[in-house]
Amino acid sequence: MAFLRPEINAWWGKWKEPAMLWIAALMCVYFAITSDGLVMVLIFLGLGAGMALVGIGSYRTIRVTGGGIAIGHVEVDERQVTYFLGGEGFSIAIDNLTEVALDAVQDRLKGQELFWVLKDSVGSIIRIPVGAAGAERMFENLAALEGLSHQDALKVMQNRGEQYQVIWSKN
């Protein structure tokens, strides 16, 4: 029996890691302020700063992935994106990309889902759910594409207004 509503449980599952890290960082700062001795102050401040930095990284990961969980697994290795789904693998080379887009699809059971859409010069198209395992590394690896704006992509991911938005295309 669940004690929390599913919406609250989903929200907490998404924000649990950064919240706990920030709470621990604030506790370290409190202990640094109330402790005696320079060594203890420096230890607690160092621990607090480290946890705050990890909390920022965790928050950025949630912004990029949307905190969702989707089927499939993404691997980016040697400038090639591979999406594994149901025993099959779909690959596309980053150097051959002609278009990168984000597509919002309305699902009556799950609500709105967001997909990366990658097209290459051969005509191959791969649709990768933003919440798939490993999809958070897509931003880092697509940074090699000249003219790709991460801020525009983040705005599209957060607004999710239009159905299909191209965030990068080869001229």
Contact map, one row per residue, 1 for C-alpha under 8 A:
111000000000000000000000000000000000000000000000000000000000000000000000000000000000000000000000000000000000000000000000000000000000000000000000000000000000000000000000000
111110000000000000000000000000000000000000000000000000000000000000000000000000000000000000000000000000000000000000000000000000000000000000000000000000000000000000000000000
111110000000000000000000000000000000000000000000000000000000000000000000000000000000000000000000000000000000000000000000000000000000000000000000000000000000000000000000000
011111011000000000000000000000000000000000000000000000000000000000000000000000000000000000000000000000000000000000000000000000000000000000000000000000000000000000000000000
011111111000000000000000000000000000000000000000000000000000000000000000000000000000000000000000000000000000000000000000000000000000000000000000000000000000000000000000000
000111111100000000000000000000000000000000000000000000000000000000000000000000000000000000000000000000000000000000000000000000000000000000000000000000000000000000000000000
000011111110000000000000000000000000000000000000000000000000000000000000000000000000000000000000000000000000000000000000000000000000000000000000000000000000000000000000000
000111111111000000000000000000000000000000000000000000000000000000000000000000000000000000000000000000000000000000000000000000000000000000000000000000000000000000000000000
000111111111100000000000000000000000000000000000000000000000000000000000000000000000000000000000000000000000000000000000000000000000000000000000000000000000000000000000000
000001111111110000000000000000000000000000000000000000000000000000000000000000000000000000000000000000000000000000000000000000000000000000000000000000000000000000000000000
000000111111111000000000000000000000000000000000000000000000000000000000000000000000000000000000000000000000000000000000000000000000000000000000000000000000000000000000000
000000011111111100000000000000000000000000000000000000000000000000000000000000000000000000000000000000000000000000000000000000000000000000000000000000000000000000000000000
000000001111111100000000000000000000000000000000000000000000000000000000000000000000000000000000000000000000000000000000000000000000000000000000000000000000000000000000000
000000000111111110000000000000000000000000000000000000000000010000110000000000000000000000000000000000000000000000000000000000000000000000000000000000000000000000000000000
000000000011111111100000000000000000000000000000000000000010010000000000000000000000000000000000000000000000000000000000000000000000000000000000000000000000000000000000000
000000000001111111110000000000000000000000000000000000000000000000000000000000000000000000000000000000000000000000000000000000000000000000000000000000000000000000000000000
000000000000011111111000000000000000000000000000000000100100000000000000000000000000000000000000000000000000000000000000000000000000000000000000000000000000000000000000000
000000000000001111111100000000000000000000000000000001110110000000000000000000000000000000000000000000000000000000000000000000000000000000000000000000000000000000000000000
000000000000001111111110000000000000000000000000000000100000000000000000000000000000000000000000000000000000000000000000000000000000000000000000000000000000000000000000000
000000000000000111111111000000000000000000000000000000000000000000000000000000000000000000000000000000000000000000000000000000000000000000000000000000000000000000000000000
000000000000000011111111100000000000000000000000001101100000000000000000000000000000000000000000000000000000000000000000000000000000000000000000000000000000000000000000000
000000000000000001111111110000000000000000000000001100100000000000000000000000000000000000000000000000000000000000000000000000000000000000000000000000000000000000000000000
000000000000000000111111111000000000000000000000000000000000000000000000000000000000000000000000000000000000000000000000000000000000000000000000000000000000000000000000000
000000000000000000011111111100000000000000000001001000000000000000000000000000000000000000000000000000000000000000000000000000000000000000000000000000000000000000000000000
000000000000000000001111111110000000000000000011111100000000000000000000000000000000000000000000000000000000000000000000000000000000000000000000000000000000000000000000000
000000000000000000000111111111000000000000000001000000000000000000000000000000000000000000000000000000000000000000000000000000000000000000000000000000000000000000000000000
000000000000000000000011111111100000000000000001000000000000000000000000000000000000000000000000000000000000000000000000000000000000000000000000000000000000000000000000000
000000000000000000000001111111110000000000011011000000000000000000000000000000000000000000000000000000000000000000000000000000000000000000000000000000000000000000000000000
000000000000000000000000111111111000000000011001000000000000000000000000000000000000000000000000000000000000000000000000000000000000000000000000000000000000000000000000000
000000000000000000000000011111111100000000000000000000000000000000000000000000000000000000000000000000000000000000000000000000000000000000000000000000000000000000000000000
000000000000000000000000001111111110000010010000000000000000000000000000000000000000000000000000000000000000000000000000000000000000000000000000000000000000000000000000000
000000000000000000000000000111111110000111111000000000000000000000000000000000000000000000000000000000000000000000000000000000000000000000000000000000000000000000000000000
000000000000000000000000000011111110000010000000000000000000000000000000000000000000000000000000000000000000000000000000000000000000000000000000000000000000000000000000000
000000000000000000000000000001111111000000000000000000000000000000000000000000000000000000000000000000000000000000000000000000000000000000000000000000000000000000000000000
000000000000000000000000000000111111100110000000000000000000000000000000000000000000000000000000000000000000000000000000000000000000000000000000000000000000000000000000000
000000000000000000000000000000000111110110000000000000000000000000000000000000000000000000000000000000000000000000000000000000000000000000000000000000000000000000000000000
000000000000000000000000000000000011111110000000000000000000000000000000000000000000000000000000000000000000000000000000000000000000000000000000000000000000000000000000000
000000000000000000000000000000000001111111000000000000000000000000000000000000000000000000000000000000000000000000000000000000000000000000000000000000000000000000000000000
000000000000000000000000000000000000111111100000000000000000000000000000000000000000000000000000000000000000000000000000000000000000000000000000000000000000000000000000000
000000000000000000000000000000010011111111110000000000000000000000000000000000000000000000000000000000000000000000000000000000000000000000000000000000000000000000000000000
000000000000000000000000000000111011111111111000000000000000000000000000000000000000000000000000000000000000000000000000000000000000000000000000000000000000000000000000000
000000000000000000000000000000010000011111111100000000000000000000000000000000000000000000000000000000000000000000000000000000000000000000000000000000000000000000000000000
000000000000000000000000000000010000001111111110000000000000000000000000000000000000000000000000000000000000000000000000000000000000000000000000000000000000000000000000000
000000000000000000000000000110110000000111111111000000000000000000000000000000000000000000000000000000000000000000000000000000000000000000000000000000000000000000000000000
000000000000000000000000000110010000000011111111100000000000000000000000000000000000000000000000000000000000000000000000000000000000000000000000000000000000000000000000000
000000000000000000000000000000000000000001111111110000000000000000000000000000000000000000000000000000000000000000000000000000000000000000000000000000000000000000000000000
000000000000000000000000100100000000000000111111111000000000000000000000000000000000000000000000000000000000000000000000000000000000000000000000000000000000000000000000000
000000000000000000000001111110000000000000011111111100000000000000000000000000000000000000000000000000000000000000000000000000000000000000000000000000000000000000000000000
000000000000000000000000100000000000000000001111111110000000000000000000000000000000000000000000000000000000000000000000000000000000000000000000000000000000000000000000000
000000000000000000000000100000000000000000000111111111000000000000000000000000000000000000000000000000000000000000000000000000000000000000000000000000000000000000000000000
000000000000000000001101100000000000000000000011111111100000000000000000000000000000000000000000000000000000000000000000000000000000000000000000000000000000000000000000000
000000000000000000001100100000000000000000000001111111110000000000000000000000000000000000000000000000000000000000000000000000000000000000000000000000000000000000000000000
000000000000000000000000000000000000000000000000111111111000000000000000000000000000000000000000000000000000000000000000000000000000000000000000000000000000000000000000000
000000000000000001001000000000000000000000000000011111111100000000000000000000000000000000000000000000000000000000000000000000000000000000000000000000000000000000000000000
000000000000000011101100000000000000000000000000001111111110000000000000000000000000000000000000000000000000000000000000000000000000000000000000000000000000000000000000000
000000000000000001000000000000000000000000000000000111111111000000000000000000000000000000000000000000000000000000000000000000000000000000000000000000000000000000000000000
000000000000000000000000000000000000000000000000000011111111100000000000000000000000000000000000000000000000000000000000000000000000000000000000000000000000000000000000000
000000000000000011000000000000000000000000000000000001111111110000000000000000000000000000000000000000000000000000000000000000000000000000000000000000000000000000000000000
000000000000001001000000000000000000000000000000000000111111111000000000000000000000000000000000000000000000000000000000000000000000000000000000000000000000000000000000000
000000000000000000000000000000000000000000000000000000011111111100000000000000000000000000000000000000000000000000000000000000000000000000000000000000000000000000000000000
000000000000000000000000000000000000000000000000000000001111111110100000000000000000000000000000000000000000000000000000000000000000000100000000000000000000000000000000000
000000000000011000000000000000000000000000000000000000000111111111100000000000000000000000000000000000000000000000000000000000000000000000000000000000000000000000000000000
000000000000000000000000000000000000000000000000000000000011111111100000000000000000000000000000000000000000000000000000000000000000000000000000000000000100010000000000000
000000000000000000000000000000000000000000000000000000000001111111100000000000000000000000000000000000000000000000000000000000000000000100100000000000000100100000000000000
000000000000000000000000000000000000000000000000000000000000111111110000000000000000000000000000000000000000000000000000000000000110001100000000000000000000000000000000000
000000000000000000000000000000000000000000000000000000000000011111110000000000000000000000000000000000000000000000000000000000000110000000000000000000000000110000000000000
000000000000010000000000000000000000000000000000000000000000111111111000000000000000000000000000000000000000000000000000000000000010000000000000000000000000000000000000000
000000000000010000000000000000000000000000000000000000000000000011111100000000000000000000000000000000000000000000000000000000000111000000000000000000000000000000000000000
000000000000000000000000000000000000000000000000000000000000000000111110000000000000000000000000000000000000000000000000000000000011100000000000000000000000000000000000000
000000000000000000000000000000000000000000000000000000000000000000011111000000000000000000000000000000000000000000000000000000001111100000000000000000000000000000000000000
000000000000000000000000000000000000000000000000000000000000000000001111100000000000100000000000000000000000000000000000000000001011100000000000000000000000000000000000000
000000000000000000000000000000000000000000000000000000000000000000000111110000000011110000000000000000000000000000000000000000001001100000000000000000000000000000000000000
000000000000000000000000000000000000000000000000000000000000000000000011111000000011100000000000000000000000000000000000000000000001111000000000000000000000000000000000000
000000000000000000000000000000000000000000000000000000000000000000000001111100001111000000000000000000000000000000000000000000010001111000000000000000000000000000000000000
000000000000000000000000000000000000000000000000000000000000000000000000111110001110000000000000000000000000000000000000000000000000011000000000000000000000000000000000000
000000000000000000000000000000000000000000000000000000000000000000000000011111111100000000000000000000000000000000000000000000000000000011001000000000000000000000000000000
000000000000000000000000000000000000000000000000000000000000000000000000001111111000000000000000000000000000000000000000000000000000000000000000000000000000000000000000000
000000000000000000000000000000000000000000000000000000000000000000000000000111110000000000000000000000000000000000000000000000000000000000000000000000000000000000000000000
000000000000000000000000000000000000000000000000000000000000000000000000000111111000000000001110000000000000000000000000000000000000000000001000000000000000000000000000000
000000000000000000000000000000000000000000000000000000000000000000000000000111111100000000111100000000000000000000000000000000000000000000000000000000000000000000000000000
000000000000000000000000000000000000000000000000000000000000000000000000011110111110000000111100000000000000000000000000000000000000000000000000000000000000000000000000000
000000000000000000000000000000000000000000000000000000000000000000000000011100011111000011110000000000000000000000000000000000000000000000000000000000000000000000000000000
000000000000000000000000000000000000000000000000000000000000000000000001111000001111100011100000000000000000000000000000000001010000000000000000000000000000000000000000000
000000000000000000000000000000000000000000000000000000000000000000000001110000000111111111000000000000000000000000000000000000000000000000000000000000000000000000000000000
000000000000000000000000000000000000000000000000000000000000000000000011100000000011111110000000000000000000000000000000000000000000000000000000000000000000000000000000000
000000000000000000000000000000000000000000000000000000000000000000000001000000000001111100000000000000000000000000000000000000000000000000000000000000000000000000000000000
000000000000000000000000000000000000000000000000000000000000000000000000000000000001111110000000000000000000000000000000000000000000000000000000000000000000000000000000000
000000000000000000000000000000000000000000000000000000000000000000000000000000000001111111000000000000000000000000000000000000000000000000000000000000000000000000000000000
000000000000000000000000000000000000000000000000000000000000000000000000000000000111101111100000000000000000000000000000000000000000000000000000000000000000000000000000000
000000000000000000000000000000000000000000000000000000000000000000000000000000000111000111110000000000000000000000000000000001000000000000000000000000000000000000000000000
000000000000000000000000000000000000000000000000000000000000000000000000000000011110000011111000000000000000000000000000000001000000000000000000000000000000000000000000000
000000000000000000000000000000000000000000000000000000000000000000000000000000011100000001111101100000000000000000000101000101000000000000000000000000000000000000000000000
000000000000000000000000000000000000000000000000000000000000000000000000000000111000000000111111100000000000000000000001000000000000000000000000000000000000000000000000000
000000000000000000000000000000000000000000000000000000000000000000000000000000111000000000011111100000000000000000000000000000000000000000000100000000000000000000000000000
000000000000000000000000000000000000000000000000000000000000000000000000000000100000000000001111100000000000000000000000000000000000000000000000000000000000000000000000000
000000000000000000000000000000000000000000000000000000000000000000000000000000000000000000011111110000000000000000000001100000000000000000000000000000000000000000000000000
000000000000000000000000000000000000000000000000000000000000000000000000000000000000000000011111111100000000000000000111100000000000000000000000000000000000000000000000010
000000000000000000000000000000000000000000000000000000000000000000000000000000000000000000000001111100000000000000000111100000000000000000000000000000000000000000000000110
000000000000000000000000000000000000000000000000000000000000000000000000000000000000000000000000111110000000000000001111000000000000000000000000000000000000000000000111110
000000000000000000000000000000000000000000000000000000000000000000000000000000000000000000000000111111000000000000011110000000000000000000000000000000000000000000000111100
000000000000000000000000000000000000000000000000000000000000000000000000000000000000000000000000001111100000000000011100000000000000000000000000000000000000000000011111000
000000000000000000000000000000000000000000000000000000000000000000000000000000000000000000000000000111110000000001111000000000000000000000000000000000001001100000011110000
000000000000000000000000000000000000000000000000000000000000000000000000000000000000000000000000000011111000000001111000000000000000000000000000000000000000000000111000000
000000000000000000000000000000000000000000000000000000000000000000000000000000000000000000000000000001111100000111100000000000000000000000000000000000000000000111110000000
000000000000000000000000000000000000000000000000000000000000000000000000000000000000000000000000000000111110000111100000000000000000000000000000000000000000000000100000000
000000000000000000000000000000000000000000000000000000000000000000000000000000000000000000000000000000011111001110000000000000000000000000000000000000000000000000000000000
000000000000000000000000000000000000000000000000000000000000000000000000000000000000000000000000000000001111111110000000000000000000000000000000000000000000000000000000000
000000000000000000000000000000000000000000000000000000000000000000000000000000000000000000000000000000000111111000000000000000000000000000000000000000000000000000000000000
000000000000000000000000000000000000000000000000000000000000000000000000000000000000000000000000000000000011111000000000000000000000000000000000000000000000000000000000000
000000000000000000000000000000000000000000000000000000000000000000000000000000000000000000000000000000000011111110000000000000000000000000000000000000000000000000000000000
000000000000000000000000000000000000000000000000000000000000000000000000000000000000000000000000000000000111111110000000000000000000000000000000000000000000000000000000000
000000000000000000000000000000000000000000000000000000000000000000000000000000000000000000000000000000011110011111000000000000000000000000000000000000000000000000000000000
000000000000000000000000000000000000000000000000000000000000000000000000000000000000000000000000000000011110011111100000000000001100000000000000000000000000000000000000000
000000000000000000000000000000000000000000000000000000000000000000000000000000000000000000000000000001111000000111110000000000001110000000000000000000000000100100000000000
000000000000000000000000000000000000000000000000000000000000000000000000000000000000000000000000000001111000000011111000000000111100000000000000000000000000000000000000000
000000000000000000000000000000000000000000000000000000000000000000000000000000000000000000000000000111100000000001111100000001111100000000000000000000000000000000000000000
000000000000000000000000000000000000000000000000000000000000000000000000000000000000000000000000001111100000000000111110000011110000000000000000000000000000000000000000000
000000000000000000000000000000000000000000000000000000000000000000000000000000000000000000010000111110000000000000011111000011100000000000000000000000000000000000000000000
000000000000000000000000000000000000000000000000000000000000000000000000000000000000000000000000111100000000000000001111101111000000000000000000000000000000000000000000000
000000000000000000000000000000000000000000000000000000000000000000000000000000000000000000011001111000000000000000000111111110000000000000000000000000000000000000000000000
000000000000000000000000000000000000000000000000000000000000000000000000000000000000000000000001110000000000000000000011111100000000000000000000000000000000000000000000000
000000000000000000000000000000000000000000000000000000000000000000000000000000000000000000000000000000000000000000000001111100000000000000000000000000000000000000000000000
000000000000000000000000000000000000000000000000000000000000000000000000000000000000000000000000000000000000000000000011111110000000000000000000000000000000000000000000000
000000000000000000000000000000000000000000000000000000000000000000000000000000000000000000010000000000000000000000000011111111000000000000000000000000000000000000000000000
000000000000000000000000000000000000000000000000000000000000000000000000000000000000000000000000000000000000000000001111001111100000000000000000000000000000000000000000000
000000000000000000000000000000000000000000000000000000000000000000000000000000000010000001110000000000000000000000011110000111110000000000000000000000000000000000000000000
000000000000000000000000000000000000000000000000000000000000000000000000000000000000000000000000000000000000000000111100000011111000000000000000000000000000000000000000000
000000000000000000000000000000000000000000000000000000000000000000000000010000000010000000000000000000000000000000111000000001111101001000000000000000000000000000000000000
000000000000000000000000000000000000000000000000000000000000000000000111000000000000000000000000000000000000000011110000000000111111001000000000000000000000000000000000000
000000000000000000000000000000000000000000000000000000000000000011010100000000000000000000000000000000000000000011110000000000011111001100000000000000000000000000000000000
000000000000000000000000000000000000000000000000000000000000000011111110000000000000000000000000000000000000000001000000000000001111101100000000000000000000000000000000000
000000000000000000000000000000000000000000000000000000000000000000011111110000000000000000000000000000000000000000000000000000011111111000000000000000000000000000000000000
000000000000000000000000000000000000000000000000000000000000000000001111110000000000000000000000000000000000000000000000000000000011111100000000000000000000000000000000000
000000000000000000000000000000000000000000000000000000000000000000000000111000000000000000000000000000000000000000000000000000000001111111000000000000000000000000000000000
000000000000000000000000000000000000000000000000000000000000000010000000111000000000000000000000000000000000000000000000000000011111111111000000000000000000000000000000000
000000000000000000000000000000000000000000000000000000000000100110000000000000000000000000000000000000000000000000000000000000000110111111100000000000000000000000000000000
000000000000000000000000000000000000000000000000000000000000000000000000000100000000000000000000000000000000000000000000000000000000011111111000000000000000000000000000000
000000000000000000000000000000000000000000000000000000000000000000000000000100000000000000000000000000000000000000000000000000000000011111111100000000000000000000000000000
000000000000000000000000000000000000000000000000000000000000000100000000000000000000000000000000000000000000000000000000000000000000000111111110000001000000000000000000000
000000000000000000000000000000000000000000000000000000000000000000000000000000000000000000000000000000000000000000000000000000000000000011111110000000000000000000000000000
000000000000000000000000000000000000000000000000000000000000000000000000000100100000000000000000000000000000000000000000000000000000000011111111000000000000000000000000000
000000000000000000000000000000000000000000000000000000000000000000000000000000000000000000000100000000000000000000000000000000000000000001111111100100000000000000000000000
000000000000000000000000000000000000000000000000000000000000000000000000000000000000000000000000000000000000000000000000000000000000000000111111110100000000000000000000000
000000000000000000000000000000000000000000000000000000000000000000000000000000000000000000000000000000000000000000000000000000000000000000001111110000000000000000000000000
000000000000000000000000000000000000000000000000000000000000000000000000000000000000000000000000000000000000000000000000000000000000000000000111111100000000000000000000000
000000000000000000000000000000000000000000000000000000000000000000000000000000000000000000000000000000000000000000000000000000000000000000000011111100000000000000000000000
000000000000000000000000000000000000000000000000000000000000000000000000000000000000000000000000000000000000000000000000000000000000000000000000111110000000000000000001000
000000000000000000000000000000000000000000000000000000000000000000000000000000000000000000000000000000000000000000000000000000000000000000000110111111000000000000000011000
000000000000000000000000000000000000000000000000000000000000000000000000000000000000000000000000000000000000000000000000000000000000000000000000001111111000000000000011000
000000000000000000000000000000000000000000000000000000000000000000000000000000000000000000000000000000000000000000000000000000000000000000100000000111111100000000000000000
000000000000000000000000000000000000000000000000000000000000000000000000000000000000000000000000000000000000000000000000000000000000000000000000000011111110000000000000000
000000000000000000000000000000000000000000000000000000000000000000000000000000000000000000000000000000000000000000000000000000000000000000000000000011111111000000000010000
000000000000000000000000000000000000000000000000000000000000000000000000000000000000000000000000000001000000000000000000000000000000000000000000000011111111100000000010000
000000000000000000000000000000000000000000000000000000000000001100000000000000000000000000000000000000000000000000000000000000000000000000000000000001111111110000000000000
000000000000000000000000000000000000000000000000000000000000000000000000000000000000000000000000000000000000000000000000000000000000000000000000000000111111111000000000000
000000000000000000000000000000000000000000000000000000000000000000000000000000000000000000000000000001000000000000000000000000000000000000000000000000011111111110001000000
000000000000000000000000000000000000000000000000000000000000000101000000000000000000000000000000000001000000000001000000000000000000000000000000000000001111111100000000000
000000000000000000000000000000000000000000000000000000000000001001000000000000000000000000000000000000000000000000000000000000000000000000000000000000000111111100000000000
000000000000000000000000000000000000000000000000000000000000000000000000000000000000000000000000000000000000000000000000000000000000000000000000000000000011111110000000000
000000000000000000000000000000000000000000000000000000000000000000000000000000000000000000000000000000010000000001000000000000000000000000000000000000000001111111100000000
000000000000000000000000000000000000000000000000000000000000000000000000000000000000000000000000000000010000000000000000000000000000000000000000000000000001001111100000000
000000000000000000000000000000000000000000000000000000000000000000000000000000000000000000000000000000010000000000000000000000000000000000000000000000000000000111111000000
000000000000000000000000000000000000000000000000000000000000000000000000000000000000000000000000000000111000000000000000000000000000000000000000000000000000000111111000000
000000000000000000000000000000000000000000000000000000000000000000000000000000000000000000000000000011110000000000000000000000000000000000000000000000000000000001111100000
000000000000000000000000000000000000000000000000000000000000000000000000000000000000000000000000000011100000000000000000000000000000000000000000000000000001000001111110000
000000000000000000000000000000000000000000000000000000000000000000000000000000000000000000000000001111000000000000000000000000000000000000000000000000000000000000011111100
000000000000000000000000000000000000000000000000000000000000000000000000000000000000000000000000001111000000000000000000000000000000000000000000000110011000000000001111100
000000000000000000000000000000000000000000000000000000000000000000000000000000000000000000000000001110000000000000000000000000000000000000000000001110000000000000000111110
000000000000000000000000000000000000000000000000000000000000000000000000000000000000000000000000011100000000000000000000000000000000000000000000000000000000000000000111111
000000000000000000000000000000000000000000000000000000000000000000000000000000000000000000000000111000000000000000000000000000000000000000000000000000000000000000000001111
000000000000000000000000000000000000000000000000000000000000000000000000000000000000000000000000000000000000000000000000000000000000000000000000000000000000000000000000111
